[in-house]
């Protein structure tokens, strides 16, 4: 269940969002990623969607029985953010994942059995070295990933 709530405390008015079992300020949402199989020989991967904050910490995690239910959940989160008027703060990736361009610090792309992977990286967490993996988006092909990269880079550089 995803919905918006307007919380008013004294003189402060903040737009809150309920996504799955997490209730918090909508401006803390950093992105939404989908977990799905990328490689045929890998261990089974649970179909899931995770919402994470601007530091890359998971806020909620929801599992699904099939890709259609996963896609519907991604669409409902996108609709919730759109209703709040903040969807323009996010880049909607071709596979339905969402990322706030301002938290992306780098990326990589590589082939996968079910398409082509675009991995977006953020700042390292405190006490850790190396960039943290924010999300991996599954693209249709290498050509689709390379065609999309300039659009994504322009959005990241503008953030």
N, C-alpha and C positions, 0 to 999 in steps of 0.2 A: 504494500500500500504506500503510495507516494502522495503527499499533499502539502500544500502551503498553509502556514499558520502565521498570523501577525501577532506578535507578542508585544504588549505594551507594559512597561514598568516605569512608573513615574514619568519623567520627561523623555525617556528613551523608547523608541519604537524600532524594532528589528524584525525583519522578515525571516521566519524560521521555516525549515523544511523537515518533513517527516519522510524519510526514505528507508524502507524496510523497518528495522527496529531502532534506527538512529534519529534523534530529534536534535537539531542544532541550527546555527545561523547559516543561511543559504550562501553567504559570501565566504564561508570556510570550505565549501566543496571545491576540490581541486580537479576532480575528474571522475570518470566512470569507466571501468575496464571490464571486458568480457573474457572469461576463461573458456577455452575450447581447444580441442586437439589441433596441433600444428604438424605433427609428424606421425606417420603410420606405425612406426615401431616403438614409439614412446609408451611409457606406462599409461594406463587409462587416466584421462583427465576429466574431472567433473565439470559439467557445464555450469557456469556460475557467472554472476555479475557482482563486482565489488565497487563500492563508492569510496573514494579516498579524499583526504583533506589536502590543503595546499602544501603540507609537509610530507605528503606521501603515505600517511598512516591510514589504515583501513577504518572506515566509519561503520560500514555494514557489508555483509556478504550473503548473497542469496543463491541457492542452487536450483537447478531446473532439470526436468526429465528430457526435454528436447530443445532443439535450436529455435523452434517457433516461439516457445514460451520465453526463452532467453531474449529473443529479438523484441517481443511484445513488452517485456520489462524495461529494456533499454529505451524503447519508444515512449513508455510512460514516464520515465525519468526525464527524457528530453522534453516532453510535453509539460511536465511540472516546472522545469527551468524556464521554458518559454512563457508559461502563464505568469511566472514571477518577473518576467522582463529581463532576465539575466542570461538567456541563452547566447546572446551576442558576445558574452565574455568567454565563451568556450569555442573550441574548434571541434566540429562534428566530423569525425573521421569516417572514411567510406564504409567501414564495417559497423558503424553505429556507436563506437566508443566516443567518449567526450574527454577533452583535456583543456585545461586553462593554459593558453600559450605562455603566459608569464612565468610558469613554473618549469617549463621545458628548458634545459640547458644543453642538450645534445641529443644525438640519436644515431641509429645504425639501421641498416637493412640487410636482409639475407634471405636466401631461398628456404622454403619449407615444403613439405609434401603436399599440403593442401592449398598452396598459393605462395605468397611472398610476405615476409614479416617486416614490419616497420616498428622498431623498438624506440621508444622515447625515454630519455633519461633526465633526471633532475639532480639537484644539489645532493651531495652526500649527507647522510644523517649525522647528527652530532656524535663524535667519537668514532666514526667510521671513515674509511678512505674509499675513494672511488665513487663514481656517480651511482645513484640508486635507480633501478629500473622502475619507471612509473607505469608504463603499459606497453603491450605489444599488440599492434593492430594487424589484422590479417588482410592483405590486399589480394586481388585476383591474380596478378602477375607482376613480374619485374617491371614491365612497361608501365603498368598502372601505378606502381609505387614511384617510379622515376618521374612520371607525369605529374603526380600529386605533390612531390617534394617541393617544387618552387612555391606552390600555394601555401603549404605549411610553413616553409621558411619565411615567407613574407609576413605571415600572421604572427609568427614567433618574434621576428625582428621588430614588428610594430608594437608589440606588447610592452 
